[in-house]
Amino acid sequence: MNARAKFRLGLLMVTGGLLVSSCSLVPQAQPDPTRFFVLSAMTSSPPPVPAGKAPVVHLRQVELAGYIKAKPIIVRRGDHEIEFREFARWGEPLELGIGRVLREDLVGRGAAGAVLAGGVRATEVDPDFTLVVRVLACEGGANGAVLFRAVWELATTGGAPKVVARGDVQPGDLRWDGKNEAALVAQLSKAVGALTDDVAGGIARSGK
């Protein structure tokens, strides 16, 4: 092999080595660590009485405090500090998730024969009540507390609506480990279940 051939061979080897090295320096694509969560209804069994005998409720769109409209799940670290868990997000707008669980649970428990979605009025069904729900807190505490608060009002329908029941729900016995967002969402689902219990009691007291 003459000198020119040796030079070309050496140049090819060096170039190939550089290409291999540059490929190894390119970072590998990493899987997206984001997880998505939804609230779950606590009632899965059918109502014990025919649903048609229970009142029809028109649930207006659930109202949220401004800071909990964010997509990430929230952990409160103090009176004035919150943390957004960027890799743990709600799989649906929180107001829609709470409304969905309320509808499923109220009908599933037989407290309501039907629950009309917020902004929707079925022409063939006249609701007996209008339900307004405002959620003021829906998060976990860094200390392991589960922080949920919702106020609600139940009113008759028609030309002269009258408030027949109201409540302020703040479950104080729910806990999580401060780390596992799935466990937090499960506890928040229980909190919405407590809200359903309170609303169901108000419907029962109304006498319809």
Secondary structure as GFF3:
##gff-version 3
##sequence-region A 1 208
A	DSSP	alpha_helix	3	25	.	.	.	ID=ss1
A	DSSP	beta_strand	35	37	.	.	.	ID=ss2
A	DSSP	three_ten_helix	51	53	.	.	.	ID=ss3
A	DSSP	beta_strand	56	59	.	.	.	ID=ss4
A	DSSP	beta_strand	63	64	.	.	.	ID=ss5
A	DSSP	three_ten_helix	66	69	.	.	.	ID=ss6
A	DSSP	beta_strand	72	78	.	.	.	ID=ss7
A	DSSP	beta_strand	81	90	.	.	.	ID=ss8
A	DSSP	alpha_helix	94	108	.	.	.	ID=ss9
A	DSSP	beta_strand	114	116	.	.	.	ID=ss10
A	DSSP	beta_strand	129	141	.	.	.	ID=ss11
A	DSSP	beta_strand	146	156	.	.	.	ID=ss12
A	DSSP	beta_strand	163	169	.	.	.	ID=ss13
A	DSSP	alpha_helix	181	206	.	.	.	ID=ss14
###
